[in-house]
């Protein structure tokens, strides 16, 4: 793959769940302090299917999506913390599926996960933002005017933007 301009950071970000994971590619032009939504996607798995089938579906989707837009300067996912063992098992199974898809695509997660409340705080300006507020903040920060098929897609975009803000690749007035 041809390399982009030196001042552009490409982020692959994941909002991972077992039922409807989302992914996004965000470019951040550090010289112009501008972010752009390059692509976003999601997949749906059937609740009645076996966990192994659902994770295979996620793995295949993740591999195909990750192969479309390299090279990536950073790969990040949202952090997850649950107190129920079954919830942990299903989400971490989905994480593993994405990891396997990334590996097959020649990539891997490079950054520490970012907690959901931190994503919202960095992108929206408040840690308890609603889904619609997150999607609007993504639009405001990137100028994106297209449609998000699911909240998982806009959430994945927000995770990439949160990493850019956290790492000071993108400066947003009024955000930490």
SERO-4910 file (N, C-alpha, C, O; in steps of 0.05 Angstrom, whole numbers):
BEGIN
 pado doro    nc1    nc2    nc3   cac1   cac2   cac3    cc1    cc2    cc3    oc1    oc2    oc3
  Unk    A     16    -24      0      0      0      0     17     25      0     38     26     13
  Unk    A      8     45    -15     23     70    -16     19     85     11     -3     83     23
  Unk    A     39     98     19     38    113     44     24    140     39     28    153     19
  Unk    A      8    148     58     -5    174     57     15    196     64     38    191     69
  Unk    A      5    221     63     22    243     71     33    239     99     20    226    116
  Unk    A     57    249    104     70    245    130     55    256    154     58    247    176
  Unk    A     39    277    149     24    290    171     -3    277    177    -18    287    194
  Unk    A     -9    255    163    -35    242    166    -32    216    182    -17    199    174
  Unk    A    -47    215    204    -47    191    220    -72    175    213    -94    187    213
  Unk    A    -69    149    207    -93    133    201    -98    115    225    -81    100    234
  Unk    A   -123    116    235   -131    101    259   -153     81    251   -173     88    238
  Unk    A   -149     56    258   -170     35    256   -181     31    283   -166     24    302
  Unk    A   -207     35    287   -219     33    313   -243     14    313   -257     11    294
  Unk    A   -246      1    337   -266    -20    340   -284    -16    364   -275    -10    386
  Unk    A   -310    -18    359   -330    -19    381   -340    -48    381   -357    -55    365
  Unk    A   -329    -64    399   -333    -93    397   -355   -103    415   -355    -97    439
  Unk    A   -373   -118    404   -394   -133    418   -399   -158    403   -390   -162    381
  Unk    A   -414   -176    415   -419   -202    402   -442   -199    382   -443   -212    362
  Unk    A   -461   -181    388   -485   -179    371   -481   -160    347   -492   -166    325
  Unk    A   -467   -138    350   -464   -119    329   -439   -102    332   -440    -79    340
  Unk    A   -416   -113    327   -391    -98    329   -389    -77    306   -400    -81    284
  Unk    A   -376    -55    312   -372    -34    292   -342    -28    289   -326    -34    307
  Unk    A   -335    -18    266   -307    -11    260   -307     15    244   -326     22    231
  Unk    A   -285     29    246   -282     54    232   -253     59    225   -234     50    239
  Unk    A   -248     74    204   -222     84    197   -224    115    197   -241    126    184
  Unk    A   -207    127    213   -206    156    216   -178    166    208   -158    155    216
  Unk    A   -178    186    191   -152    199    184   -151    226    199   -171    240    200
  Unk    A   -128    231    210   -124    257    224   -100    271    212    -78    261    212
  Unk    A   -106    294    200    -85    310    188    -74    328    211    -87    348    218
  Unk    A    -51    321    222    -41    335    245    -32    363    238    -32    381    255
  Unk    A    -23    368    213    -15    395    205    -38    414    203    -36    438    209
  Unk    A    -62    404    194    -85    421    191   -104    419    215   -124    433    216
  Unk    A    -99    401    234   -116    395    257   -144    389    248   -164    400    257
  Unk    A   -146    370    229   -172    361    218   -173    331    218   -154    317    214
  Unk    A   -197    321    224   -202    292    224   -223    286    202   -241    302    196
  Unk    A   -221    262    191   -239    254    170   -248    225    174   -232    208    182
  Unk    A   -273    219    169   -283    192    169   -277    180    142   -287    190    122
  Unk    A   -260    160    141   -253    147    116   -273    125    110   -282    122     87
  Unk    A   -280    109    130   -298     87    126   -309     78    153   -297     83    174
  Unk    A   -332     65    153   -343     52    177   -360     29    168   -370     28    146
  Unk    A   -363      9    187   -378    -15    180   -387    -28    206   -379    -21    228
  Unk    A   -404    -48    203   -413    -64    226   -421    -91    215   -425    -94    191
  Unk    A   -424   -110    233   -437   -135    225   -456   -144    247   -453   -136    270
  Unk    A   -476   -159    239   -496   -169    258   -493   -199    260   -490   -212    240
  Unk    A   -493   -209    284   -493   -238    288   -520   -247    299   -533   -231    313
  Unk    A   -528   -271    294   -554   -281    302   -553   -291    331   -536   -307    338
  Unk    A   -570   -281    348   -570   -288    376   -573   -318    381   -561   -328    400
  Unk    A   -588   -332    365   -593   -360    369   -570   -378    359   -570   -402    365
  Unk    A   -551   -367    345   -528   -383    335   -509   -390    357   -508   -377    378
  Unk    A   -494   -410    352   -473   -418    371   -451   -397    373   -446   -383    353
  Unk    A   -440   -393    396   -419   -373    400   -396   -377    380   -386   -357    369
  Unk    A   -388   -401    374   -367   -406    355   -374   -395    327   -357   -383    313
  Unk    A   -399   -399    318   -407   -388    292   -407   -358    292   -399   -345    273
  Unk    A   -417   -346    314   -418   -317    315   -390   -305    315   -386   -285    301
  Unk    A   -372   -317    329   -345   -306    329   -331   -310    302   -314   -294    294
  Unk    A   -337   -332    289   -326   -336    262   -336   -314    243   -321   -304    226
  Unk    A   -361   -308    245   -373   -286    229   -358   -260    234   -351   -246    215
  Unk    A   -354   -253    259   -340   -229    267   -312   -229    256   -302   -209    246
  Unk    A   -298   -251    259   -270   -254    250   -268   -248    220   -251   -233    211
  Unk    A   -286   -261    205   -285   -257    175   -291   -228    168   -277   -217    151
  Unk    A   -311   -216    180   -317   -188    175   -294   -170    183   -286   -152    167
  Unk    A   -282   -174    206   -259   -158    215   -236   -160    196   -223   -140    190
  Unk    A   -230   -184    187   -208   -188    169   -213   -172    143   -195   -158    133
  Unk    A   -237   -175    131   -243   -162    106   -242   -131    109   -231   -117     92
  Unk    A   -253   -121    131   -252    -92    136   -224    -82    139   -216    -62    127
  Unk    A   -208    -95    156   -181    -86    161   -163    -87    137   -144    -72    135
  Unk    A   -168   -105    118   -152   -107     94   -157    -85     74   -141    -80     56
  Unk    A   -179    -70     77   -186    -50     57   -171    -23     59   -168    -10     38
  Unk    A   -161    -15     82   -151     12     85   -123     15     98   -118     36    108
  Unk    A   -106     -5     97    -80     -1    109    -62     18     93    -69     25     71
  Unk    A    -40     26    105    -30     19    131    -42     36    154    -51     59    149
  Unk    A    -42     25    177    -53     39    201    -30     48    219    -11     33    224
  Unk    A    -33     72    229    -13     82    248    -21     74    277     -4     72    294
  Unk    A    -47     69    281    -56     60    307    -81     43    303    -98     48    286
  Unk    A    -84     23    320   -108      6    321   -117      5    350   -101     -2    368
  Unk    A   -142     12    355   -152     15    382   -180      4    384   -195      4    365
  Unk    A   -187     -4    408   -215    -12    414   -224      0    440   -208     10    456
  Unk    A   -250      0    443   -262     10    468   -257     -9    490   -257    -34    486
  Unk    A   -251      1    514   -248    -15    537   -274    -27    546   -296    -17    540
  Unk    A   -272    -49    561   -296    -63    570   -292    -74    598   -270    -85    603
  Unk    A   -311    -70    615   -309    -80    642   -337    -88    652   -354    -71    656
  Unk    A   -341   -113    656   -367   -123    667   -362   -140    691   -341   -153    694
  Unk    A   -382   -142    708   -379   -158    732   -391   -186    729   -387   -203    746
  Unk    A   -405   -190    707   -417   -216    702   -400   -234    684   -392   -225    662
  Unk    A   -393   -257    693   -375   -275    679   -385   -281    650   -369   -281    632
  Unk    A   -411   -286    647   -421   -292    620   -418   -269    601   -411   -272    578
  Unk    A   -423   -244    610   -419   -220    593   -390   -218    586   -383   -213    562
  Unk    A   -372   -221    605   -343   -220    599   -336   -240    578   -321   -234    559
  Unk    A   -346   -264    581   -339   -286    562   -348   -280    534   -332   -284    515
  Unk    A   -372   -270    530   -382   -264    503   -367   -240    491   -359   -242    467
  Unk    A   -362   -219    506   -348   -196    495   -319   -203    489   -309   -195    468
  Unk    A   -306   -217    507   -278   -224    503   -276   -244    480   -255   -245    467
  Unk    A   -296   -260    476   -296   -278    452   -297   -262    427   -283   -268    407
  Unk    A   -313   -241    427   -315   -223    404   -288   -208    400   -279   -204    377
  Unk    A   -276   -199    422   -249   -186    420   -229   -205    407   -215   -197    389
  Unk    A   -229   -230    416   -211   -250    405   -216   -254    375   -197   -257    359
  Unk    A   -241   -254    367   -248   -256    338   -237   -233    322   -226   -237    301
  Unk    A   -239   -209    333   -228   -186    319   -197   -188    318   -185   -182    298
  Unk    A   -185   -197    340   -156   -200    341   -147   -220    319   -127   -215    306
  Unk    A   -162   -242    316   -155   -262    296   -158   -251    268   -142   -256    250
  Unk    A   -180   -235    264   -184   -222    238   -161   -202    232   -152   -201    209
  Unk    A   -154   -187    252   -131   -168    248   -106   -182    241    -91   -174    223
  Unk    A   -100   -204    256    -75   -219    251    -75   -230    222    -54   -228    209
  Unk    A    -97   -240    213    -99   -251    185    -96   -228    165    -87   -233    143
  Unk    A   -103   -204    173   -100   -181    155    -73   -167    158    -67   -147    145
  Unk    A    -55   -179    175    -29   -168    178    -27   -144    197    -10   -127    195
  Unk    A    -46   -143    216    -47   -121    235    -52   -131    263    -54   -155    267
  Unk    A    -54   -113    282    -59   -120    310    -67    -94    325    -61    -72    316
  Unk    A    -80    -98    347    -86    -75    365    -59    -64    375    -43    -79    385
  Unk    A    -56    -38    372    -30    -25    380    -33     -8    405    -13      0    417
  Unk    A    -58     -1    412    -62     18    434    -78      5    457    -92    -14    453
  Unk    A    -75     17    481    -91      8    503   -120     15    498   -126     36    486
  Unk    A   -139     -3    507   -167      4    503   -174     30    518   -162     37    538
  Unk    A   -194     44    507   -203     69    519   -231     64    531   -249     55    517
  Unk    A   -235     70    556   -260     66    569   -283     82    556   -278    104    546
  Unk    A   -307     71    556   -330     84    543   -334    112    553   -339    130    537
  Unk    A   -333    116    579   -337    143    590   -315    162    582   -320    186    578
  Unk    A   -291    152    578   -269    169    569   -273    177    540   -267    200    532
  Unk    A   -282    158    523   -288    164    495   -309    187    494   -305    206    480
  Unk    A   -330    184    510   -351    204    510   -341    231    520   -348    252    509
  Unk    A   -325    231    541   -314    256    552   -296    270    532   -297    294    528
  Unk    A   -279    254    518   -260    266    499   -274    276    474   -267    297    464
  Unk    A   -294    262    465   -306    268    439   -330    287    442   -333    306    427
  Unk    A   -347    281    462   -371    297    465   -367    320    485   -379    341    483
  Unk    A   -350    315    505   -346    334    526   -358    327    552   -355    341    572
  Unk    A   -373    304    553   -385    294    578   -385    264    577   -390    252    556
  Unk    A   -379    252    600   -376    223    602   -402    207    600   -400    182    598
  Unk    A   -425    220    603   -450    205    602   -467    213    578   -492    215    580
  Unk    A   -454    218    556   -468    226    531   -486    203    520   -479    180    523
  Unk    A   -507    211    508   -525    192    494   -514    185    467   -497    199    456
  Unk    A   -524    163    455   -515    154    429   -518    176    407   -499    179    391
  Unk    A   -540    190    407   -544    211    387   -524    233    390   -515    245    370
  Unk    A   -517    239    415   -497    260    420   -469    252    410   -454    268    400
  Unk    A   -463    226    413   -437    216    403   -436    218    373   -417    228    362
  Unk    A   -457    209    359   -459    211    330   -456    240    321   -442    246    301
  Unk    A   -469    258    334   -468    286    327   -440    298    331   -430    313    315
  Unk    A   -427    290    353   -400    299    358   -381    289    337   -363    304    328
  Unk    A   -385    264    328   -368    254    306   -372    271    281   -353    279    268
  Unk    A   -397    277    275   -403    295    252   -390    322    255   -378    333    236
  Unk    A   -393    334    279   -382    360    284   -351    361    281   -340    380    271
  Unk    A   -338    340    291   -309    340    291   -297    332    264   -274    339    259
  Unk    A   -312    319    247   -301    309    222   -314    322    197   -303    320    176
  Unk    A   -337    334    200   -351    345    177   -366    323    162   -375    328    140
  Unk    A   -367    299    173   -380    276    160   -410    281    157   -423    289    177
  Unk    A   -420    277    133   -449    282    129   -464    256    120   -488    257    114
  Unk    A   -450    234    118   -462    209    110   -479    197    132   -482    208    154
  Unk    A   -489    173    127   -506    159    146   -489    139    162   -470    127    151
  Unk    A   -497    134    187   -487    112    203   -510     92    204   -532     98    212
  Unk    A   -504     67    195   -525     47    195   -533     38    223   -556     30    228
  Unk    A   -514     40    242   -519     33    270   -504     51    288   -486     65    280
  Unk    A   -511     51    314   -496     66    334   -467     55    336   -449     70    344
  Unk    A   -464     29    330   -438     17    333   -418     30    313   -394     32    319
  Unk    A   -427     38    290   -410     51    271   -401     79    281   -377     86    280
  Unk    A   -420     95    291   -412    121    301   -396    119    326   -378    135    331
  Unk    A   -401     98    342   -385     94    366   -356     87    359   -337     96    372
  Unk    A   -353     70    338   -326     63    329   -311     88    319   -287     91    325
  Unk    A   -325    105    305   -312    131    297   -304    147    321   -282    158    321
  Unk    A   -321    148    341   -315    163    365   -291    152    380   -275    167    391
  Unk    A   -287    126    380   -264    114    393   -238    122    379   -219    129    392
  Unk    A   -239    123    352   -215    132    337   -210    162    343   -186    169    346
  Unk    A   -230    178    344   -227    206    350   -217    210    378   -200    228    383
  Unk    A   -227    194    397   -217    196    425   -187    190    427   -173    204    441
  Unk    A   -178    171    412   -149    165    412   -134    189    401   -113    196    411
  Unk    A   -144    200    379   -130    223    367   -129    247    386   -108    260    388
  Unk    A   -151    252    400   -151    274    420   -132    267    443   -117    284    452
  Unk    A   -134    243    453   -118    235    476    -88    237    470    -72    245    487
  Unk    A    -80    229    445    -52    230    437    -44    257    426    -21    260    417
  Unk    A    -62    276    427    -57    303    417    -50    305    388    -35    322    379
  Unk    A    -61    286    372    -59    287    343    -81    306    333    -79    317    310
  Unk    A   -102    310    349   -124    327    342   -130    344    367   -133    333    389
  Unk    A   -131    370    363   -137    388    386   -166    398    383   -173    408    362
  Unk    A   -181    395    404   -209    404    404   -212    424    428   -207    417    451
  Unk    A   -221    448    421   -225    468    442   -247    458    461   -268    449    452
  Unk    A   -241    460    487   -261    453    507   -261    423    514   -277    414    530
  Unk    A   -242    408    503   -240    379    510   -214    375    525   -194    389    520
  Unk    A   -214    355    543   -189    350    558   -166    342    540   -144    337    549
***
